[in-house]
Amino acid sequence: MRDTVYFLVFDDFIDWGAALALCEIRRPGEWRVQTVGFTRQPVTSMGGLQVLPDLSLDQLDLDRAALLIFPGGHQWEHGHGEAAAAAAQRVYAAGAPVAGIDTGVLPLARAGLLDDCRHTGNWPGHIGLHAPEYAGAEQYDATVLAVSDGGVISASELGSVEFAREVIRTLDLYNATDREHWYRLFKHAVPPPWFGGETAIAA
């Protein structure tokens, strides 16, 4: 049963980029979100939140993996992430999607997962600058803030709402109409017709 979304945490990970996506994953009550560290030692996010990982990367349950999310963080620009790239490859090979936002797209590039799919990032040239093995420049789409293609979700540092929308679509959390209402609400502050003080998105 693929019922678990894994979220990688490490010192100074960017805690706001994927926060909206994580909230929407948990809203229906049908999905588990588990934090994953390089080890089981506590880490502190860029915003100062201390997180004790539920498990380490080598403990991922590939049979239960519904999605693996890589948040941004300065460490990705300094050559780190071999273990993360290997985990991305394992999860993807097991048939589950993977996702990266901000510099969190770099471990996906190092895993070779951006070479043959449409993807985006912070700006053209950024991925190749920090991931020399990246061979997907022709697939880079600078016209979008987030995109999902071939089981890979990628997003710019400015695309947290768009990233959440792609996660929602990938996990099929709401019906297509409600997904559009959700996006218009969080992106443009346009409430859905049923809005009455609380967001009530139907399952």
N, C-alpha and C positions, 0 to 999 in steps of 0.2 A: 504494500500500500504506500503510494507516494503522498505522504501527508505532512512532510517536514520541510520547512524553508530554513536553510542554513545561512547565517550572516556572519561574515568574518570580522573579528575585532582584533585590534592591536594598538599599541601605544600611539596616541595622537590620530586615531582614525577620525574621519569627519563624520560626526554623529547626526548632522541634520540632513544630509543629502538623500538618504534613503528612509528617513523617519516616516514620511507620509505613506510610502509604500508599505512599510512594516505595519503601520496602524491599520491599513486597509486589509492586509493579509489576515490579521488577527480578528477583524470585525465580525466575520461570519461565524467564528467559533469552530471551524472545521479544520483549521491548519495549526500546526505547531511551528513556532519560531524558536530556533535554538542558536545561541551564539557559539562561534567556533574561534579558537585561538591557535596560534602557532604552538603554544603550550597551554596548560591549564592555569597558568599564573594570572593574577589580576592585571588588567590593563586600564589605562586612563584615556578617554577620548579627548579630542581637541577642545571640546567644550567643558572638560573637567569632570565628566561622569566616569566613575570607576565601575568596571564590568568584570565579573568573574565568569570566564567562558564555561559554557555547559560541557564542552568537549574540545579535543584538539583535532587538528586537520586529519591526523591519521586514524581518527575514530569515526569518520563520516560513515553513515549507514547508506550505502548507495541504493539499496532497495527502497528506502523511505524518502530519498531525496526528491523533492519536487522542484527545488530551485536553490542555487548557490549564489549569494550576493556578495560582491566586493565593493565596499565603500571606498571613497577617496582617502588620501593621506599622503604626506610628503615623502614617506618612505619609498613609495613606488617609483619615485623619480631618481632614486639613488641606487638602482640596481638590485634591490631586494625582491624577493618573491618567487624564487625557484620552487619552493614547497607549495606556494599558492597556485602557480601555473600548473604544477603537476596535479593538484587537487581539481582544478578546473577541467583538465583533460579527463580525469577519472570520472567526474560527475557527468560531463558531456558524453563520454563514451558509454556511460550506463543508461543514457537516454533521457536525462533530465536537462532542462535549460540552465544557463548560467547568465549572470548579469553583472555589469560594472558601471559605476557612475563616477564622473570626475576622473581623477587619476586611477580609479579602480578599473578602468578599461585596460591599463597597462599589463596586469597579469594575464588578461585574456589575450592580448597581443603576443605576449611571450609564450603562451600556450599554443599559438598558431590558430586560434579560433576566430580571428578577425580577417584572416587572409582570403576567405572565400564567401564572405557574407557582407551585406550592406551594414554599415555601422557608422557611428559618429564618436565625438570626443570633445575635448575642450577647444581645440582649434586645429586647423590643417597643419600638419608637420609635427605636432606635439608627440604623437605616438611614435613615429619613426625616430624622433630625437632621443627618446628614452628606451626604445625597444628595437635595437638594430636588426633583430631577427624578423621583425614585422614585414610582411610582404603584401599587405592589403590596401596600400594607398589608393589604388584605383577604385576601391569599394567604399572609400570614405565619403560620407554625405554631410556637407557643411550647411545644408539648408534646413536641418532638423535639430532639435534639442535632445531627442531620444528616438531610438528605432529598435525594432525587434525583427530579426531575420535569421532563419535557420537554427532556432534554438539559442540565439545569443541576443541579449539585450544590452545596449550601450547608450550612455547618456552624457551630455555635457555637464559641467559643474553648475550651469544655469538652468538645468532641465529637471529639477526634482519632481515637479508636477507631471511632466511628460514621462519621466521614468516610472513614477507610480502608475500612470495610465497603462504603460506597456506591461508592467508586472500584473496589474489587474486583468488585462486582456489575456496574457499568457496563462495565468492560473484560472481564467474563466470565472472570475469571482462574481460578476454581476451580468445581467443581460446587456445587450448592445445599447439599448436605449438608456438604461440607467448609467452605463459607463460614460455615455456622452453627457448626461446631466451632471454626473460627478465631475467630469473635466471642466465643464463650463462654470460650475460652482467654485471649484478651487483655483482655477486659472483666471477667470474673469469676474468672479463674484456675482454670477447670474444664478439665482436660486431655481431649483426645479419647481414644477407646478404644485407639488404637494408640500413644499417647504413651509414649516410653521414654527420656526424657532429652533428646530433640531433637524439635522440631516437624517432622512429616513430612506435610505436606499434599499430597494427590495432585493431579495436574494434571487 
